[in-house]
Amino acid sequence: MECYSGRMSPAASSDAVIGAWVRLVRAQQTVLGAVEADLKRAGFPPLAWYDVLLELRRAKEGLRPLEIESRLLLAQHNVSRLLDRMARAGYVERRPCAEDGRGQIVVATRVGHDLMRRMWPAYQAAIQRHVGAKLQSETDAQALSRLLGCLIESA
């Protein structure tokens, strides 16, 4: 991915940059809210639950709560409460950490893996409805992905 690494003139670009920032934040809030609403209408828990289960699946051996927090796609300021709710629902379980007697490893249960599998079609359809359908072509999607990647890489 090629991102421009030079500096823009602050005076020449400030209005455009501020406008891009505002639209980026509004787009994130709008799309995320719409996806969350679609999942709720389909009878699923919040998107953060899917995000946790996905990270646990990727890790295979489970993760410590702080590792989960650092990997979450969504901002989650209270991972502990989120994990407590997911454990009460039977989607994750906490196990003692072998390396640290005080620590815990969180793993997805079979029921959690099943929830993620069932949620994906609704989540995928929501992404298509609220993102894919708004873009004019695959080229637009690739361009948006590249531009957003530039913001991520520079952070």
C-alpha positions in Angstrom: 0.0 0.0 0.0 1.4 3.3 -0.9 0.7 6.3 1.3 2.0 9.7 0.9 4.5 10.4 3.7 5.2 14.1 2.9 3.8 17.0 4.9 0.8 19.0 3.6 0.8 22.8 4.1 -1.4 23.3 7.2 -3.0 26.4 5.8 -3.7 25.0 2.4 -5.3 21.8 3.6 -6.9 22.5 7.0 -10.5 22.8 5.7 -10.2 19.7 3.6 -8.5 17.7 6.4 -11.1 18.9 9.0 -13.9 18.0 6.6 -12.4 14.5 6.0 -12.1 14.0 9.8 -15.7 15.0 10.4 -17.0 12.7 7.7 -14.8 9.8 8.8 -16.1 10.1 12.4 -19.7 10.5 11.3 -19.4 7.6 8.8 -18.0 5.4 11.5 -20.8 6.3 13.9 -23.6 6.0 11.3 -22.5 2.7 9.9 -21.6 1.1 13.2 -25.0 2.1 14.6 -26.8 0.7 11.6 -24.9 -2.6 11.7 -25.6 -2.9 15.5 -29.3 -2.2 14.8 -29.4 -4.9 12.1 -27.8 -7.4 14.5 -30.2 -6.5 17.3 -33.2 -6.9 14.9 -31.9 -10.3 13.9 -31.9 -11.3 17.6 -28.1 -11.2 18.2 -26.0 -9.7 20.9 -23.9 -6.5 20.3 -21.1 -6.5 17.7 -18.5 -6.4 20.5 -19.4 -10.0 21.4 -18.7 -11.1 17.8 -15.4 -9.2 17.9 -14.3 -10.9 21.1 -15.2 -14.4 19.8 -13.4 -13.7 16.5 -10.2 -12.7 18.3 -10.4 -15.8 20.6 -10.8 -18.0 17.5 -7.8 -16.4 15.9 -5.7 -16.9 19.0 -6.7 -20.6 19.3 -5.2 -21.0 22.8 -7.2 -18.2 24.4 -6.2 -14.7 25.4 -5.7 -12.7 28.6 -8.3 -9.9 29.0 -5.8 -7.2 28.3 -4.8 -8.9 25.1 -8.5 -9.0 24.1 -8.8 -5.3 24.8 -5.8 -4.5 22.6 -7.1 -6.6 19.7 -10.7 -5.5 19.6 -11.9 -3.9 16.4 -14.4 -1.8 18.5 -13.6 0.5 21.3 -14.4 -1.4 24.5 -13.5 0.5 27.7 -14.7 -2.2 30.1 -13.7 -5.5 28.7 -14.0 -7.1 32.1 -17.8 -6.5 32.3 -18.2 -7.5 28.7 -16.4 -10.8 29.4 -18.5 -11.3 32.5 -21.7 -10.9 30.4 -20.4 -13.3 27.8 -19.4 -15.9 30.4 -22.8 -15.7 32.1 -24.4 -16.3 28.6 -22.1 -19.3 28.2 -20.1 -18.0 25.2 -16.7 -17.7 26.9 -15.0 -19.2 29.9 -12.2 -18.0 32.1 -9.4 -20.4 32.9 -6.4 -20.0 35.2 -3.2 -18.9 33.4 -0.5 -21.5 33.7 2.3 -18.9 33.7 0.7 -16.5 36.2 -1.5 -18.0 39.0 -3.3 -14.7 39.4 -4.0 -14.3 35.7 -6.8 -15.7 33.5 -7.0 -16.9 30.0 -10.4 -16.4 28.2 -11.5 -19.1 25.7 -14.5 -19.3 23.5 -16.9 -22.2 24.3 -18.5 -24.4 21.7 -21.7 -22.3 22.2 -19.6 -19.2 21.6 -18.2 -20.6 18.3 -21.8 -21.5 17.3 -23.0 -17.9 18.0 -20.2 -16.5 15.9 -21.1 -18.8 13.0 -24.8 -17.9 13.2 -24.0 -14.1 13.5 -21.8 -13.9 10.5 -24.4 -14.0 7.8 -26.4 -11.2 9.4 -23.2 -9.2 10.1 -22.0 -9.7 6.5 -25.3 -8.6 5.1 -25.3 -5.5 7.3 -21.8 -4.6 6.0 -23.0 -5.0 2.4 -26.1 -3.0 3.1 -24.5 -0.1 4.9 -21.1 0.0 3.2 -21.0 -2.1 0.0 -24.3 -0.8 -1.4 -23.2 2.8 -0.8 -20.0 2.4 -2.9 -20.3 2.5 -6.7 -17.8 -0.3 -7.5 -15.2 -2.7 -6.2 -12.6 -0.1 -7.2 -14.3 2.4 -4.8 -14.1 -0.2 -2.0 -10.4 -0.8 -2.7 -9.7 2.9 -2.8 -11.5 3.5 0.5 -9.7 0.6 2.0 -6.3 1.9 0.8 -7.0 5.5 2.1 -8.1 4.2 5.5 -5.1 1.9 5.6 -2.9 5.0 5.2 -4.5 6.5 8.3 -4.0 3.2 10.2 -0.4 2.8 9.1 0.6 6.3 10.1 -0.9 6.0 13.6 
